[in-house]
Amino acid sequence: KGLVYADDHQNAVFVRHGLQGGGWQRGEMTGASLRGTWGEHNSYHRLVPGSVRELGWFRIGTGQGPVQRVLLTESPIDAMSLAVLDKERRQQGGVTVYLSTDGTGGVPVEALKAVLQRNGQVVAAFDADKAGELMAWRVTTQVPGVKRLRPAYGKDWNERLVNHGQPEQVQQSELDRGQLQPLWQWHQMAWKQGRSEKYLTRIAEVATDVVKGKVLSEKAQAAMQKDLADGQKQGKQCSENRIA
């Protein structure tokens, strides 16, 4: 498809395209990102001069029909690695898109919101480190309703794929997942309850402070527990109504 090729300097080139007509069809080429391959431990990576992070993305898609899932990663290699690891989950029907933001690049906000409006899923599958967590919460301020997914072990999806079934081969994440997961559950529950965008943004701000090392305030803890309890109560009522 011409999405990946090698240049004359042994760099892997990942081509970036814009979106066409507000949907997910490939628009014009907007640039490319490079990853060095020559020699051992080559960490060279950059955008080709002239590329604009907010106007195009490397992405691959699988499935048929409308886009139902979009998984956001930090790099093209992570996007392809996650596509391999995600093989079983994407059999649910519809198209799954794996999209690289190339680090702290922007995201196609309106297209992602349209996926959520169709009852689809948008997942912040960024690295399992502080930078990845901060990026995920930044995306929630732009696209409320985003879910979080981290590799079970390893820092990123390529490390997870390379060490598949061998968690002892990689370092443990610096993140306290037990502390962060309730915050993501809070955001999801508040979004499903139809809370205002201002309220959802405030949750993201509180969570960002926690990622940076601040302690969750008593006021925030109380609000979180109330929203989670209300959400569970509503879910139980819905289940009872369906049974009835």
N, C-alpha and C positions, 0 to 999 in steps of 0.2 A: 504493500500500500504506500510505500515511500515515506513512512512515518519515522523510520530509524535507518540510518546508514553510517558508514565510516568515512571520515574526511581524510585528507592527505597527511594529517599529523597523527593518525591512529586515535582520534577522538571519536567516541560514539556521539552521533548527532541525533537529537530528538526534536522533530519538527513540531512547531506550535501553530495552531489554527484558531481563528476567531469562530464565533457562532453565527450561523446564517439565519436571517429572518426571525431572530428571537428564540429559535429552537435549538436543537442539538446537531443539526446538519453542519458539516465542516464548511466554514467560510474561507476567506482568503488566508494564505500563509502570513503569519505575523512575526515570524522569527524562529529561533531554535535555541535549545540549551545543549551544552557540550559536557561530556564526561571523559576524562583521560583514561586510557587503557594501557599505555606503554609503561613497561617496568612494573615492579612490585610496589604495592601500597601507593598507587597513584591517586591522589586526592583532588586532582585538577578538575574544577567544574566552574562554569560561568555561562551567562547568556551570550549569544552571538550579538555583537554590536548592532544597535538598531532595534533589537527586540524590546517590546514593552510588556511588562508582567501582567498588566491589567487588561490587555487587548487580545490575548490568545493563550492557549494552553495545549500541552501535550495530553492527549487522552485516547483511550481505547475503549471500545464498547462491545458487549456480547449480548446475544439474545435477539428477539424479534418484538416488534410492536412499540408502544410508547416507552419513554424512559421512566422507570419505576424506582431505580436506586442510583445514587451518585455517591461514590466514595472518594473523598479528597485526600491526597497524599502530598508529601513534601517534595518528592522527586519522581521523574519518569521511571527510574528503576524500581522504586517502591510501588508505583502504580502497576507495573507488570508483575512484580512479585506478589502483590496482594491479589491480583487477578487469578494467579495460579492457586494460591491458598484458599481463595473464595469460591472455588469451582462448584462445590456442592450447594452453597447458599443461593447462587444465582440461577438455579433451576426453577425458581418460583414463578417464572413468566415475566414478560416485559424485558426491557433493555437495562442492563447495568453498565454504568459508565465509571471508569477509573480515571481520575483527573489529577494531574500534578500541578501544584501551585508554584513549583520552583522556589522553595523556601518561603519567604514571607510575602509572596505575590498575592494579588487580589483574587477574587473568585467571581464567577458569573452570577451575580446576585439575583437578578430577575429570573433567569432560567432555573436557578435552584429553588426559588420561591414557588415557581410554577409546578415543579415536581412535588413539593409538599402540598400544594393546593389540590393535586390529584391523588392525595393520600399515599404518595410515595415516600421514600426515605432519602435524607441527605445525611451523610456520615462523615464526621471529622476524624479521619483515620491517620492523623499526624503522628510523629514520633513519640515514643514513650519517654519523653524527657521534659524538662521545664519549658523549653522553647516551644515544643510541640503542644503542650497543654495551654500555654498562653495564646498560641495561634488559634487553637480550637475555640477558646472562649471569645477571641476577637471575631471569629466568623459568626458566632451566635448573635452578636450585636447587629450583624448585617442580615443574617438569615435566621430568625428565631425558629426553634423547632429542630435544630440540628442535633443529631445524636453523636456520641463519642465512642470510638473503637480504638483500642491499643493492641499491639502484638502481645501475646501471652508471655513471651520472653524475648529478650533482645531489644535494642533501641529502636529499630525500624523494621519494615516488612521484609527487606532483603536479608537482613541478619536473621530474622525469624525463619525465612525460607531456607537459607543456607544451612542453618542448624536445626532443621525440622526434626522433631523427636529427640533432640539433645539439648535440653535447657541448661544442663550443667556446663555447656561449652561457652555460654555467654554470661556477661555480667548482669546482675540484677538492676532493674530500673531504679533511678533515684526518686521516683514518684511514690508517694504514699497513696496507693489506689483506694485503700479503705477510707481515707479522708476525703478523696475527691469524688468517688462514685456517688455518694448521697447528693452532692451538689448538682451532678448531671441529672439525677433522678428528680430533683427539685425543679430544675429548669424544664424538663420534659413534662412533668405533672402540671406546672403552672401554665405552660403553653397549651396543653390539652384542655385546661380549664378556661382558656380564653382570656387569660390575664393580659393587661395592656402591654404594649411594646416597651413603655417606660419601666414597668415593673420587671419585665424580662431582662432588660438592659441592666437594671440594678442588680439582679441575680448574677449576671455575668461580671459586673464590677466587683461584687463581693467575692466571687469565686477567684477572680484574678488576684485579688489581695491575698487570698489563702495560698494560692500557688506561689506567690512571692514571699510567703513566710509569715503572714499575719494570722492571728488567731481569729476564728469566727466569733463574732460578737454574740452576746446572749439574745439580742433583738433579732439578729439574723437566724440564729438557731431556732427561736420560737416561731418565726415566720415559716421556716423550712418545715418544721415538724407539723405545723398546722396545714400547710398545703399538701404535704404527703398524706396526712391522715384524711383530709377532705377528699383527695383523689382516690384513696383506697375505699372510702365509704361510697363514693359515686360508682366505682367499678363494681363493688359488691351489689349495689342496687340494680345496675344494668344487667348483671348476671342473673339476679333473681327475676327480673322482668322477662328475660329471654326464656327462662325455665317455665314461668307462668304462662 
